[in-house]
Amino acid sequence: MGVSDFHISTLKKLKGKLNWVKQHSAPIDNWQAKLKAYVENNDLTNTPCNVALSISKYQLLQVDRPAVEDAELNQALQWTVKEQLFSDDEFTIDYFDPPAAASNVKKLNVVAISTRDIIEIRDGILKAGLALNIIGVEELATCNLLTPSDDAIIILKQEESGQLSLNIVKRNQLFFSRRLRGYENLTSFSQEELKIGVVDNLSVEIQRSMDYFESQLRQAPVKKVYICLDTLHQDALADMIKQVIFVSVETFIPDVTTDGDMPIKSTSFASLGAAIDNASLIA
């Protein structure tokens, strides 16, 4: 679920294997009524459902783990989040442990979402007739699109005309995540303009992230970079970045079975990752 559109990915198990069988996108306005109509028209009532929010819909923070009992952790994190976000809005928060930390201080990755948005999403999903399992986030949903591997990879992903999300993933776990601003107009750049104004800056950001992953998190080097960016020149951009950072760079294609007619677009990747996670929960 993004800023201007929402996306529905439908998976079906065929002969014991998950297949991506349907994809639908529509403008976000009045999404509840559109979703309800889609569910009814496609006989999806009571289908288990996961939601993945795009990065524009929430804040992802890494904080020191408060020195409290587990039962008091959520309340303690509420204060931490309010202090960091400088906001009087009511947030719903959740957290997950990073697989590795840069120091002996225990860290938590904390997700903060407007409570108003959570209620709207919950009610819209249930009124559409779906069985809601999880409301999750894009960074974690995207991890489900990779073939499990002991090698670390970077996924550099961008929602339409939005921030870039740089994630380092290993064994389908999110080890490192950051957001990069200043690349919102990539879609308007020619190949030559990308070469002059984007490649060096983007390569520096990728290299810094790899260096941090190796030196601070004490992990083996990143083996591959996947890009999924808002530009028609992805293949050329991948080649240009590769020549700077000396690591394999490829356009990202999800590891999922589908037929040849399925439109594989980056805008649907978060919903697809959520659907795969949902399928694993009910398998």
LUMLODO-135485 format. One line per field, with one value per residue: residue number from 1; x, y, z of N, C-alpha, C in turn. Coordinates in steps of 0.05 Angstrom, whole numbers, m for minus. Layout:
BEGIN
seq NUM  ... .
n.x X  ... .
n.y Y  ... .
n.z Z  ... .
ca.x X  ... .
ca.y Y  ... .
ca.z Z  ... .
c.x X  ... .
c.y Y  ... .
c.z Z  ... .
This chain:
BEGIN
seq 1  2  3  4  5  6  7  8  9  10  11  12  13  14  15  16  17  18  19  20  21  22  23  24  25  26  27  28  29  30  31  32  33  34  35  36  37  38  39  40  41  42  43  44  45  46  47  48  49  50  51  52  53  54  55  56  57  58  59  60  61  62  63  64  65  66  67  68  69  70  71  72  73  74  75  76  77  78  79  80  81  82  83  84  85  86  87  88  89  90  91  92  93  94  95  96  97  98  99  100  101  102  103  104  105  106  107  108  109  110  111  112  113  114  115  116  117  118  119  120  121  122  123  124  125  126  127  128  129  130  131  132  133  134  135  136  137  138  139  140  141  142  143  144  145  146  147  148  149  150  151  152  153  154  155  156  157  158  159  160  161  162  163  164  165  166  167  168  169  170  171  172  173  174  175  176  177  178  179  180  181  182  183  184  185  186  187  188  189  190  191  192  193  194  195  196  197  198  199  200  201  202  203  204  205  206  207  208  209  210  211  212  213  214  215  216  217  218  219  220  221  222  223  224  225  226  227  228  229  230  231  232  233  234  235  236  237  238  239  240  241  242  243  244  245  246  247  248  249  250  251  252  253  254  255  256  257  258  259  260  261  262  263  264  265  266  267  268  269  270  271  272  273  274  275  276  277  278  279  280  281  282  283 .
n.x 17  16  32  2  m23  m53  m36  m49  m30  m38  m30  m27  m28  m4  2  33  68  81  48  47  m10  m46  m49  m63  m74  m92  m115  m105  m146  m209  m199  m219  m271  m259  m225  m261  m297  m263  m248  m298  m310  m271  m278  m253  m266  m256  m203  m137  m97  m41  m14  30  63  84  148  138  98  109  155  220  262  325  340  369  359  311  323  285  234  207  151  143  165  142  114  156  184  148  156  209  204  169  203  243  216  192  137  67  30  m10  20  24  66  116  166  229  283  350  392  447  491  525  553  563  517  450  405  344  300  252  186  144  78  24  m30  m82  m79  m69  m117  m153  m134  m139  m196  m213  m193  m219  m273  m274  m277  m234  m186  m149  m80  m28  m2  49  116  151  208  216  180  202  247  228  227  273  319  336  399  468  500  509  467  451  392  369  318  263  203  152  176  197  233  296  305  353  374  407  410  411  406  351  340  336  391  411  388  373  350  352  355  341  339  292  276  293  267  263  312  360  401  453  452  444  493  528  507  488  509  560  549  509  537  576  543  526  575  591  552  564  615  604  573  610  654  632  588  612  611  613  635  589  559  529  490  425  383  325  295  265  269  279  326  352  385  431  446  458  504  539  544  567  618  641  639  656  627  579  523  455  391  333  295  241  242  199  147  112  65  79  52  46  52  112  126  161  130  95  123  126  75  74  116  92  49  76  99  52  32  70  58  10  18 .
n.y m24  41  111  135  92  26  m43  m109  m174  m240  m306  m376  m444  m492  m558  m567  m524  m454  m405  m344  m316  m274  m203  m138  m68  m4  65  99  127  120  66  24  10  m5  m49  m84  m94  m119  m166  m191  m198  m234  m279  m283  m281  m287  m302  m311  m255  m212  m147  m101  m41  15  50  103  107  99  102  78  60  52  35  38  m19  m13  m17  m55  m101  m152  m148  m94  m69  m49  m3  28  37  70  121  130  132  177  217  216  227  275  288  297  263  202  141  74  23  m27  m78  m108  m154  m138  m180  m175  m132  m68  m59  m76  m61  m76  m73  m50  m54  m9  1  53  73  113  112  122  110  54  35  49  17  m35  m38  m30  m75  m118  m106  m114  m167  m201  m243  m218  m223  m199  m133  m106  m84  m53  m63  m112  m145  m147  m178  m229  m241  m261  m314  m359  m351  m357  m317  m247  m196  m134  m99  m48  m7  29  64  92  152  165  160  124  58  24  m39  m90  m158  m223  m292  m285  m249  m183  m145  m94  m28  31  96  134  199  248  226  228  243  208  182  220  228  223  171  190  232  205  180  223  252  217  164  163  186  151  104  114  116  63  36  56  33  m21  m23  m10  m54  m95  m78  m57  m90  m137  m176  m221  m199  m164  m196  m186  m136  m116  m77  m37  9  73  83  81  62  19  m27  m5  31  m6  m30  14  26  m21  m18  18  1  m51  m99  m149  m125  m124  m120  m127  m186  m219  m280  m321  m364  m357  m344  m330  m285  m250  m185  m161  m116  m65  m37  m73  m106  m103  m118  m169  m194  m193  m227  m275  m284  m289  m336  m372  m373  m400  m447 .
n.z 0  m21  m33  m75  m99  m90  m84  m103  m93  m111  m91  m106  m88  m128  m146  m102  m102  m95  m134  m168  m185  m196  m205  m184  m189  m165  m159  m96  m72  m41  m31  0  m17  m70  m61  m35  m77  m113  m85  m81  m135  m151  m122  m71  m18  52  45  71  89  83  96  67  80  43  44  54  89  143  199  207  257  291  356  422  464  513  584  610  632  588  585  594  552  504  522  541  494  468  490  474  418  412  430  391  343  350  354  368  352  354  356  332  351  335  339  319  326  306  265  274  311  318  364  434  458  462  408  378  323  308  288  271  264  243  287  270  216  219  241  200  158  179  187  134  107  134  126  72  69  75  111  158  172  183  189  157  138  83  78  105  78  27  35  30  m23  m42  m60  m10  21  43  28  30  4  m29  m34  m73  m74  m100  m91  m134  m157  m106  m43  m39  m17  17  29  65  60  86  87  82  122  149  155  154  142  106  85  26  5  m47  m96  m123  m174  m213  m255  m295  m316  m369  m399  m403  m367  m319  m316  m308  m264  m224  m217  m190  m139  m120  m120  m81  m35  m34  m27  23  55  49  71  124  138  135  169  218  231  227  185  128  62  19  m35  m80  m115  m122  m162  m164  m190  m204  m264  m335  m351  m325  m333  m358  m318  m277  m299  m300  m245  m226  m248  m215  m161  m163  m154  m169  m203  m213  m247  m208  m201  m175  m137  m154  m177  m237  m291  m360  m374  m332  m308  m287  m243  m207  m171  m149  m116  m59  m42  m63  m35  16  7  m2  48  77  55  73  127  130  107 .
ca.x 0  34  22  m18  m36  m50  m30  m59  m17  m52  m15  m43  m11  m10  19  51  86  67  48  36  m31  m61  m38  m81  m67  m113  m110  m110  m171  m232  m188  m234  m293  m246  m216  m284  m307  m243  m250  m323  m310  m252  m283  m231  m276  m243  m175  m118  m85  m20  m10  57  61  108  165  128  75  118  183  236  283  340  344  379  337  307  330  261  224  194  124  142  182  126  108  181  190  131  169  232  194  160  227  258  200  183  109  46  11  m11  33  25  93  124  195  241  312  369  408  474  493  552  566  553  491  428  390  318  289  225  169  123  58  1  m52  m105  m75  m72  m146  m165  m126  m152  m224  m217  m187  m240  m298  m272  m282  m209  m178  m124  m60  m6  4  78  130  163  235  215  166  220  265  215  229  300  326  352  428  487  514  495  461  438  369  365  291  250  175  150  184  201  259  308  309  376  372  425  395  426  388  325  338  345  414  417  370  373  336  368  340  354  337  263  271  308  252  265  340  370  423  477  449  449  522  541  498  476  524  581  537  496  558  588  525  526  601  591  536  579  637  592  564  634  671  618  571  631  599  628  628  565  566  513  472  402  370  297  293  245  282  278  354  362  408  454  454  471  531  555  550  585  645  652  641  668  610  558  498  435  363  321  272  234  244  172  137  88  63  93  36  44  69  129  133  172  109  80  141  120  51  82  131  73  34  93  101  26  30  87  45  m13  25 .
ca.y 0  63  138  140  67  2  m65  m135  m198  m265  m331  m400  m467  m511  m581  m564  m501  m428  m391  m317  m320  m250  m178  m116  m43  17  89  95  140  102  39  4  1  m19  m75  m101  m103  m138  m191  m204  m206  m255  m301  m284  m277  m303  m309  m299  m231  m195  m121  m88  m13  27  64  130  105  93  108  55  71  33  47  20  m33  m3  m37  m62  m128  m154  m139  m65  m59  m33  23  43  45  92  146  133  140  204  235  217  237  302  290  291  244  176  121  46  14  m55  m79  m134  m154  m141  m204  m168  m105  m57  m56  m94  m51  m89  m55  m59  m39  m1  12  71  79  128  94  127  94  26  30  51  m6  m58  m38  m34  m103  m135  m100  m125  m196  m216  m251  m203  m235  m181  m108  m106  m61  m59  m74  m140  m159  m150  m200  m255  m245  m271  m342  m361  m354  m348  m293  m222  m180  m109  m91  m19  m6  55  67  111  180  167  155  98  41  7  m60  m112  m182  m248  m314  m273  m231  m156  m139  m65  m13  60  109  154  221  263  211  226  250  190  175  241  230  207  153  206  248  186  175  246  263  198  140  166  191  127  84  121  107  33  28  62  13  m46  m20  m12  m82  m112  m70  m53  m113  m160  m195  m225  m179  m166  m210  m177  m114  m116  m51  m36  38  86  93  63  55  3  m44  12  41  m28  m33  36  23  m44  m10  35  m14  m77  m120  m155  m108  m133  m112  m146  m201  m235  m309  m331  m377  m344  m350  m310  m261  m234  m161  m159  m88  m60  m26  m95  m124  m104  m134  m197  m204  m197  m250  m299  m288  m299  m364  m389  m375  m417  m472 .
ca.z 0  m24  m30  m95  m108  m74  m101  m92  m105  m103  m94  m104  m88  m150  m145  m79  m106  m96  m159  m169  m205  m202  m196  m190  m177  m168  m144  m68  m63  m37  m35  14  m35  m92  m51  m30  m103  m124  m70  m89  m164  m156  m104  m52  9  73  39  89  77  95  84  69  75  30  64  59  108  170  206  217  274  307  382  444  477  541  605  623  626  562  587  595  530  485  534  542  467  460  498  457  392  413  432  365  321  356  345  387  340  366  339  339  346  338  337  313  332  283  268  283  321  316  390  454  467  448  392  367  300  316  267  282  244  254  296  253  191  226  244  174  142  191  181  106  100  145  112  45  71  77  138  162  190  191  175  158  125  57  80  112  57  4  41  22  m52  m49  m55  15  15  63  18  34  m19  m25  m52  m74  m85  m100  m100  m155  m150  m78  m32  m44  7  14  49  63  68  87  96  83  145  145  172  153  125  107  64  12  m7  m68  m122  m130  m202  m230  m279  m315  m325  m391  m391  m399  m342  m297  m315  m299  m239  m205  m212  m170  m113  m111  m115  m55  m14  m33  m16  52  69  49  90  151  142  140  191  243  238  225  166  103  43  2  m60  m103  m111  m139  m163  m172  m189  m222  m288  m358  m358  m303  m341  m362  m292  m263  m310  m291  m216  m224  m255  m194  m136  m168  m144  m188  m200  m232  m243  m190  m209  m152  m139  m151  m201  m248  m319  m377  m379  m308  m310  m264  m239  m180  m153  m137  m102  m31  m39  m70  m11  38  0  2  77  85  46  90  153  129  93 .
c.x 18  20  m1  m33  m35  m49  m38  m45  m31  m35  m34  m23  m21  11  41  70  70  70  35  16  m46  m46  m57  m71  m89  m105  m120  m136  m194  m223  m205  m257  m281  m237  m239  m295  m289  m246  m276  m321  m291  m255  m261  m240  m264  m215  m157  m102  m63  m20  18  54  87  123  155  107  83  147  196  260  299  348  357  355  334  312  305  253  209  165  121  156  166  121  133  189  173  144  194  225  185  183  241  242  189  154  90  26  12  0  28  53  96  154  204  271  329  385  437  474  522  566  554  525  469  411  363  312  259  210  147  104  35  m21  m77  m103  m79  m102  m160  m159  m140  m182  m230  m213  m210  m266  m298  m277  m257  m203  m150  m105  m41  m8  34  89  146  191  234  201  185  240  254  218  255  302  343  382  444  502  497  491  449  415  366  338  279  221  173  155  187  229  269  310  332  376  393  412  413  408  360  319  349  366  418  397  374  358  353  351  355  353  309  258  285  294  255  293  345  393  449  476  453  479  537  533  489  495  544  569  524  516  571  570  525  552  602  575  550  601  626  585  588  648  656  600  587  619  616  618  602  574  552  495  449  390  342  288  274  259  280  305  367  386  433  464  468  499  549  563  570  614  658  657  652  653  588  533  479  407  349  296  265  236  216  163  112  87  76  78  35  63  85  139  142  150  94  97  134  96  57  97  112  57  50  95  75  23  47  74  23  m7  24 .
c.y 25  90  142  116  46  m22  m91  m158  m222  m289  m354  m424  m487  m533  m578  m540  m475  m415  m364  m316  m294  m225  m156  m91  m23  41  86  107  120  72  17  m8  m14  m47  m94  m111  m123  m166  m206  m214  m229  m278  m305  m280  m297  m313  m296  m277  m219  m169  m112  m59  m3  45  92  130  102  103  83  66  48  47  27  7  m23  m25  m42  m91  m128  m143  m108  m52  m41  m5  40  53  68  119  151  144  169  224  238  230  265  307  283  272  217  155  93  36  m16  m55  m107  m131  m155  m166  m199  m139  m95  m53  m76  m85  m63  m68  m67  m42  m34  11  29  79  94  109  98  111  64  19  30  26  m31  m60  m42  m62  m121  m131  m111  m156  m213  m222  m239  m218  m214  m155  m104  m82  m71  m73  m104  m156  m166  m173  m227  m261  m257  m301  m343  m367  m344  m324  m269  m208  m154  m107  m61  m15  21  53  90  140  185  163  127  84  22  m13  m81  m137  m206  m269  m303  m256  m204  m148  m108  m52  17  71  132  174  233  249  209  231  232  184  195  243  212  190  169  223  230  182  198  254  243  176  143  169  165  105  89  111  77  24  34  41  m14  m45  m23  m41  m100  m104  m68  m77  m139  m183  m198  m206  m185  m177  m199  m154  m117  m88  m54  m7  49  100  72  52  37  m14  m28  23  19  m32  m11  34  1  m36  8  19  m42  m101  m124  m138  m117  m121  m134  m159  m220  m265  m321  m343  m363  m352  m326  m285  m242  m209  m158  m131  m83  m50  m49  m112  m125  m121  m164  m209  m210  m222  m276  m305  m299  m329  m383  m393  m396  m444  m496 .
c.z 0  m21  m50  m104  m87  m93  m87  m107  m94  m111  m91  m105  m109  m150  m124  m81  m108  m124  m156  m192  m213  m191  m204  m176  m183  m152  m115  m58  m63  m41  m22  m4  m59  m84  m47  m57  m115  m111  m78  m117  m169  m136  m83  m23  29  67  59  74  95  81  88  62  61  50  71  81  137  174  216  232  287  333  401  457  506  561  622  617  600  563  586  570  511  496  535  515  457  467  480  430  392  415  406  343  325  347  368  376  355  347  350  332  349  334  329  318  307  287  278  292  319  342  409  465  450  434  385  343  307  293  280  260  257  262  279  227  196  227  217  157  153  184  152  96  110  131  83  45  72  107  143  181  201  175  179  142  101  60  87  91  34  9  31  m8  m61  m44  m30  8  39  54  22  8  m11  m45  m50  m89  m81  m108  m119  m145  m120  m69  m40  m17  1  36  44  76  66  100  100  108  139  165  174  134  128  83  52  m1  m30  m95  m132  m159  m222  m257  m302  m327  m350  m382  m386  m374  m317  m294  m302  m270  m218  m197  m190  m142  m102  m105  m88  m32  m11  m20  14  67  70  69  118  157  149  166  218  251  236  208  142  82  27  m25  m84  m95  m131  m139  m175  m170  m209  m246  m310  m364  m337  m311  m345  m336  m276  m273  m300  m262  m212  m229  m233  m168  m139  m155  m165  m182  m221  m226  m227  m202  m186  m157  m133  m178  m211  m278  m335  m380  m355  m311  m284  m261  m210  m161  m139  m119  m72  m26  m44  m46  12  32  4  32  87  79  64  118  153  116  112 .
